[in-house]
Amino acid sequence: MENKKIDITSTALEKGIDTAKEFLDKLIMPAIEETGLLLKDKVTMWKFKNQVRMLNKAKIYCEKNNISPKIISLKLLCPLLDYSGFEEDEILQDKWAVLLSNLVDSEQNIENHVFPYILSQLSSKEFQILDKVYDEKLERVRKLKIELEEFKAKRPELERQLNVKIAELNERIAQVELKTKALFNNEVWEIQKEKRKHESELHTIKHNESTIMFKIGRPATIPYDSLKEYELSNVIRLGLVKEEKEFYARSQTLEIPNDRDDDRRYINIDLEIDVESDKDNILTELGELFINACKEKNSH
């Protein structure tokens, strides 16, 4: 195919074109002179400058993070170049460059053809909100993992101490009942109360690990009113965010002494239960993968 010439008078732009072509040659075969990807007829000078700027930024990111660019398919590269050429927002121009540098990084092995389309459909505000939510989740998970490791280290000793206390209280109860020849009196009641407290603490410890793991696995939530309704609709349309309802029940349990002739010392009575729900907008797995793909490598 015959390449069309564009009259470029700016020395700076001319130098930028050469740098961009050199970088692009590393990503595809055949070379840029044969494909004419940047120099085709319908590309305007404005779009062309944006593509050159983005490619040069991507080259800088690759050099900064020691990325040796690999060859990627034209099916992935061509839409990325096309969409990025229309980008005017400087923040998003940087994201295009970072996305390209991550896509050509053989160590990351990112091959998602929908990412260029998604980025082309986002405003700077929409992206920054999702980016902030994702960063906050990463920081939350980091702190929770530290908490989990500390808990695992302390758990055996905490459980041992509580089991010792419970065993001691059981012995005291048996001694008092033997001495008084009665199953219930004020002294036994007070000991039982202290025992139940320690049993509750032991029960809580046994569930702490699963509670922390649950918190680690919780998705990132989009803050209420951080996005306008049409912006929220857009990120939901792109599959980056989804609406999730969480149902929960509120109840109260009373524990009263049992004066019947059976083995139970206490009877639990469940009061009325109310079922309620909360609605959250959460970052999806696709959303997390996309935001991560638009982050510079050394910030992962």
C-alpha positions in Angstrom: 0.0 0.0 0.0 1.4 3.4 -1.0 2.1 5.7 2.0 0.8 9.3 1.9 3.2 12.0 2.9 2.3 14.7 5.5 4.1 18.0 5.4 5.4 18.4 8.9 7.3 21.7 9.6 7.8 21.4 13.4 11.2 20.0 14.3 10.0 18.8 17.7 7.1 16.9 16.1 9.4 15.5 13.5 11.8 14.2 16.2 8.8 12.8 18.1 7.6 10.9 15.0 10.9 9.2 14.6 10.9 8.1 18.2 7.4 6.9 18.0 8.0 4.9 14.8 11.1 3.3 16.3 9.1 2.2 19.4 6.2 1.0 17.2 8.5 -1.1 15.1 9.2 -3.2 18.2 5.6 -4.0 18.8 4.4 -5.2 15.4 5.6 -6.9 12.2 5.9 -5.8 9.4 7.5 -2.4 10.2 5.5 0.9 10.4 6.7 1.9 6.9 4.9 -1.1 5.4 1.6 -0.8 7.4 1.2 2.9 7.4 -0.7 2.7 10.7 0.0 6.3 11.7 0.2 7.8 8.2 -3.1 6.7 6.7 -5.2 9.1 4.8 -8.1 9.6 7.2 -5.9 10.5 10.3 -5.9 14.2 11.0 -2.9 16.1 12.2 -4.5 16.6 15.6 -5.2 12.9 16.0 -1.7 12.1 14.7 0.0 14.3 17.3 -2.0 12.7 20.1 -0.8 9.2 18.9 2.8 10.4 18.7 2.6 11.9 22.2 1.0 8.7 23.6 3.6 6.4 22.0 6.5 8.5 23.3 5.1 8.4 26.8 4.7 4.7 26.5 8.3 4.4 25.4 9.4 6.4 28.5 7.3 4.2 30.8 8.8 1.0 29.3 12.4 2.4 29.7 11.6 3.6 33.3 10.3 0.2 34.3 12.8 -2.0 32.4 10.1 -3.3 30.1 11.3 -5.0 27.0 8.4 -4.6 24.5 6.9 -7.7 23.0 5.0 -8.0 19.7 1.3 -7.7 20.2 -1.5 -8.4 17.7 -2.8 -5.7 15.4 -6.3 -6.6 16.7 -5.2 -5.1 20.0 -2.8 -2.4 18.9 -4.9 -0.8 16.1 -7.9 0.0 18.3 -5.7 1.3 21.0 -3.9 3.7 18.6 -7.2 4.8 17.1 -9.0 5.5 20.3 -6.0 7.2 22.0 -5.7 9.5 19.0 -9.0 11.2 20.0 -8.0 11.7 23.7 -7.5 15.4 24.7 -7.5 14.9 28.5 -3.9 14.9 29.8 -4.6 12.5 32.6 -6.2 10.0 30.3 -3.5 10.4 27.8 -1.1 9.2 30.5 -3.4 6.2 31.1 -3.3 5.3 27.4 0.5 5.3 27.5 0.6 3.2 30.7 -2.0 0.8 29.3 0.1 0.3 26.2 3.3 -0.2 28.2 1.5 -2.9 30.3 0.1 -4.6 27.3 3.5 -5.0 25.7 5.1 -6.2 28.9 5.8 -9.9 28.6 6.0 -10.4 32.3 2.4 -9.3 32.9 0.8 -11.2 30.0 -2.2 -8.9 29.7 -4.2 -9.7 26.5 -7.6 -8.1 27.0 -8.9 -6.6 23.8 -11.8 -4.8 25.5 -9.5 -2.5 27.6 -8.9 0.1 24.9 -12.6 0.3 24.2 -13.4 0.7 27.9 -10.8 3.5 28.4 -12.1 5.3 25.3 -15.6 5.4 26.9 -14.6 6.9 30.3 -14.3 10.5 31.4 -11.4 11.7 33.5 -13.6 12.0 36.5 -15.1 8.5 36.1 -11.6 7.0 35.8 -10.2 8.9 38.8 -13.1 7.8 41.0 -12.6 4.1 40.1 -8.9 4.5 40.5 -9.2 6.0 44.0 -11.7 3.3 45.1 -9.3 0.5 43.8 -6.3 2.1 45.6 -8.3 2.3 48.8 -9.2 -1.4 48.5 -5.5 -2.3 48.0 -4.5 -0.4 51.1 -7.4 -1.9 53.1 -6.3 -5.4 52.0 -2.7 -4.7 52.8 -3.6 -3.7 56.4 -6.0 -6.6 56.9 -3.3 -9.1 55.8 -1.0 -7.7 58.4 -3.7 -8.0 61.0 -4.4 -11.6 59.9 -0.8 -12.6 60.3 -0.6 -11.0 63.8 -3.8 -12.7 64.8 -2.5 -16.1 63.6 0.6 -15.6 65.7 -1.3 -14.7 68.9 -4.3 -17.1 68.5 -2.8 -20.3 70.1 -1.8 -18.5 73.3 -5.1 -16.6 73.6 -7.1 -19.8 73.2 -4.9 -21.6 75.8 -5.4 -18.9 78.4 -9.2 -18.9 77.9 -9.5 -22.7 78.1 -7.5 -22.6 81.3 -9.8 -20.0 82.8 -12.9 -21.9 81.7 -11.6 -25.2 83.2 -10.8 -23.4 86.5 -14.4 -22.0 86.6 -15.9 -25.4 85.9 -13.9 -26.7 88.9 -15.2 -23.9 91.1 -18.8 -24.6 90.1 -18.5 -28.2 90.9 -17.0 -27.5 94.3 -19.7 -25.0 95.2 -22.5 -27.3 94.1 -20.9 -30.2 96.0 -20.6 -28.0 99.1 -24.1 -26.5 99.0 -25.9 -29.6 97.6 -27.8 -27.2 95.2 -27.6 -26.7 91.5 -28.4 -23.0 91.7 -27.4 -20.3 94.1 -26.0 -16.8 93.8 -22.4 -17.9 93.9 -22.9 -20.4 91.1 -24.8 -17.8 89.1 -21.9 -15.3 89.3 -19.3 -18.0 88.3 -21.5 -19.1 85.4 -21.7 -15.5 84.3 -17.9 -15.2 84.2 -17.6 -18.5 82.5 -20.1 -17.5 79.7 -18.0 -14.3 79.2 -14.9 -16.4 78.6 -16.7 -18.8 76.4 -18.0 -15.9 74.3 -14.4 -14.6 74.0 -13.3 -18.1 72.9 -16.1 -18.3 70.3 -15.1 -14.9 68.9 -11.5 -15.9 68.6 -12.5 -19.0 66.6 -14.3 -16.8 64.1 -11.9 -14.0 63.9 -9.8 -15.5 61.2 -12.8 -16.1 58.9 -14.1 -12.6 59.7 -10.8 -11.0 58.6 -10.7 -13.2 55.5 -14.2 -12.1 54.7 -13.2 -8.4 55.0 -10.2 -9.1 52.7 -12.5 -10.6 50.1 -15.0 -7.8 50.2 -15.2 -5.8 46.9 -14.5 -2.1 46.7 -17.6 0.1 47.1 -18.2 3.2 45.1 -18.9 6.1 47.6 -22.5 7.3 47.5 -22.9 10.5 45.3 -19.3 10.3 44.1 -20.7 9.8 40.6 -23.7 11.4 39.0 -26.5 9.1 37.8 -25.5 9.1 34.2 -21.8 8.5 35.1 -22.8 5.6 37.3 -24.9 4.2 34.4 -21.9 4.5 32.1 -19.5 2.5 34.4 -22.2 -0.1 35.0 -22.8 -0.4 31.2 -19.1 -1.0 30.7 -19.1 -3.8 33.3 -16.7 -2.0 35.7 -19.3 -1.5 38.4 -22.4 -3.5 39.4 -25.2 -3.0 41.9 -25.3 -5.4 44.8 -28.0 -5.8 47.5 -27.0 -7.2 50.9 -29.8 -8.6 53.0 -29.5 -8.9 56.8 -31.6 -9.7 59.8 -31.9 -7.9 63.1 -32.9 -10.0 66.1 -32.4 -10.1 69.8 -31.8 -13.2 72.0 -32.6 -13.4 75.7 -31.1 -15.9 78.0 -33.1 -16.8 81.1 -32.6 -19.4 83.9 -34.3 -22.8 83.3 -36.3 -24.0 86.2 -37.5 -27.1 84.4 -36.3 -30.6 85.1 -34.0 -31.0 82.2 -30.2 -30.7 81.4 -30.4 -27.1 80.2 -29.3 -24.5 82.7 -30.5 -21.6 80.5 -33.2 -21.2 77.8 -32.6 -18.9 74.8 -35.6 -17.0 73.5 -35.4 -15.3 70.0 -37.4 -12.1 69.7 -38.9 -10.7 66.5 -36.6 -10.6 63.4 -36.6 -7.8 60.9 -35.1 -8.4 57.4 -33.5 -5.3 55.9 -31.3 -4.7 52.8 -28.6 -2.3 51.7 -27.7 -1.4 48.1 -24.1 -0.8 47.1 -22.4 -0.2 43.9 -19.2 -2.2 43.8 -16.1 -2.5 41.6 -16.3 -5.7 39.6 -13.5 -8.1 38.9 -13.3 -6.7 35.4 -13.1 -3.2 36.9 -10.2 -4.1 39.1 -8.3 -5.8 36.2 -8.9 -2.8 34.0 -7.7 -0.2 36.6 -4.7 -2.3 37.4 -3.8 -2.5 33.7 -3.8 1.3 33.6 -1.4 1.6 36.5 2.3 2.1 36.0 4.2 -1.1 36.8 6.1 0.2 39.7 2.9 1.3 41.5 1.3 -2.3 41.5 
